[in-house]
Amino acid sequence: MATELFVTPLDLLARAASRPDVKSETARALFDNYDGFLTLLDNDEYRNELSNLLPDQVGTSRVWAEVRDLGKGFQAGLTSLFYGGDKELRDLMIEYGVF
C-alpha cells in the first residue's frame, strides 16, 4: 500500500480513465489534449510567445487560442470522467470533490 504514495497524478488519471465504465472517448479527450499541450510547450517558438504574451495580446494570439482549446477539451474529458457513466467515480466526486 505504501507504493500508492508514489503514484503520479497522471498515473492516477490513467487508472481512472481505464475503468470499464469510462468511455474510450473520455480517455482520448483527456490524453489527446494533454499530449497536445505538452507538444505545444515543446515548441520553442510557441513557448517563447506564451512567455512574452501580454494580457492585451491574448485575444489575438493563435498560440493562446490553441492552449485555450486544449484546456477546454481537457476540461470536457474531466467532466465526462467524473460525471459520466462510472457511478463510483461520480459518487466519489460528489462526496469528496473540492470546489
C-alpha positions in Angstrom: 0.0 0.0 0.0 2.9 2.4 0.6 3.6 2.3 -3.2 0.4 4.2 -3.7 2.2 7.3 -2.3 4.5 7.2 -5.3 1.8 7.2 -8.0 1.9 10.3 -10.1 -1.2 12.3 -10.8 -1.0 11.3 -14.4 -0.9 7.6 -13.5 -3.9 8.1 -11.2 -5.8 9.8 -14.1 -4.9 7.0 -16.4 -6.1 4.5 -13.9 -9.4 6.3 -13.5 -9.8 6.7 -17.3 -9.2 2.9 -17.9 -12.1 1.8 -15.6 -14.6 -0.4 -17.5 -17.5 2.1 -17.3 -15.4 5.1 -18.6 -15.9 5.6 -22.3 -12.9 5.4 -24.6 -13.8 8.9 -25.9 -13.3 10.3 -22.4 -9.8 8.8 -22.1 -9.0 10.2 -25.6 -10.3 13.6 -24.7 -8.1 13.7 -21.6 -4.9 12.3 -23.1 -5.1 13.8 -26.6 -5.5 17.2 -25.1 -2.8 16.7 -22.5 -0.4 15.4 -25.2 -1.3 18.3 -27.4 -0.4 20.8 -24.6 2.9 19.1 -24.0 3.6 19.1 -27.7 2.8 22.8 -27.9 5.1 23.5 -24.9 7.9 21.5 -26.6 7.9 24.0 -29.5 10.4 26.8 -28.6 8.7 29.4 -30.8 5.3 28.7 -29.2 6.7 28.6 -25.7 8.5 31.8 -26.2 5.3 33.5 -27.5 3.4 32.4 -24.4 6.2 33.5 -22.1 6.2 37.0 -23.6 2.4 37.4 -24.1 0.9 40.5 -22.6 -2.7 40.5 -21.3 -3.9 42.7 -24.1 -2.4 40.3 -26.7 -4.3 37.2 -25.5 -7.2 37.9 -27.9 -5.1 37.9 -31.0 -2.6 35.1 -30.2 -3.1 32.0 -32.3 -0.9 30.0 -29.8 -3.0 31.2 -26.8 -6.2 30.2 -28.7 -4.7 26.7 -29.2 -3.9 26.5 -25.5 -7.4 27.6 -24.6 -8.9 25.0 -27.0 -6.7 22.2 -25.5 -7.7 23.3 -22.0 -11.4 23.2 -22.9 -11.0 19.7 -24.4 -9.2 18.5 -21.3 -11.9 20.0 -19.1 -14.6 18.3 -21.1 -12.7 15.0 -20.6 -12.5 15.6 -16.8 -16.2 16.4 -16.7 -17.1 13.2 -18.6 -14.7 11.2 -16.4 -16.2 12.4 -13.1 -19.8 12.9 -14.0 -20.2 10.3 -16.8 -21.1 6.6 -16.8 -19.0 5.4 -13.9 -21.3 5.6 -10.9 -18.5 5.0 -8.4 -16.3 7.9 -9.7 -19.4 10.2 -9.9 -20.3 9.4 -6.3 -16.7 10.0 -5.1 -16.6 13.3 -6.9 -19.9 14.4 -5.4 -18.8 13.3 -1.9 -15.2 14.5 -2.0 -14.8 17.0 -4.9 -13.4 20.3 -3.8 -14.9 23.4 -5.3 
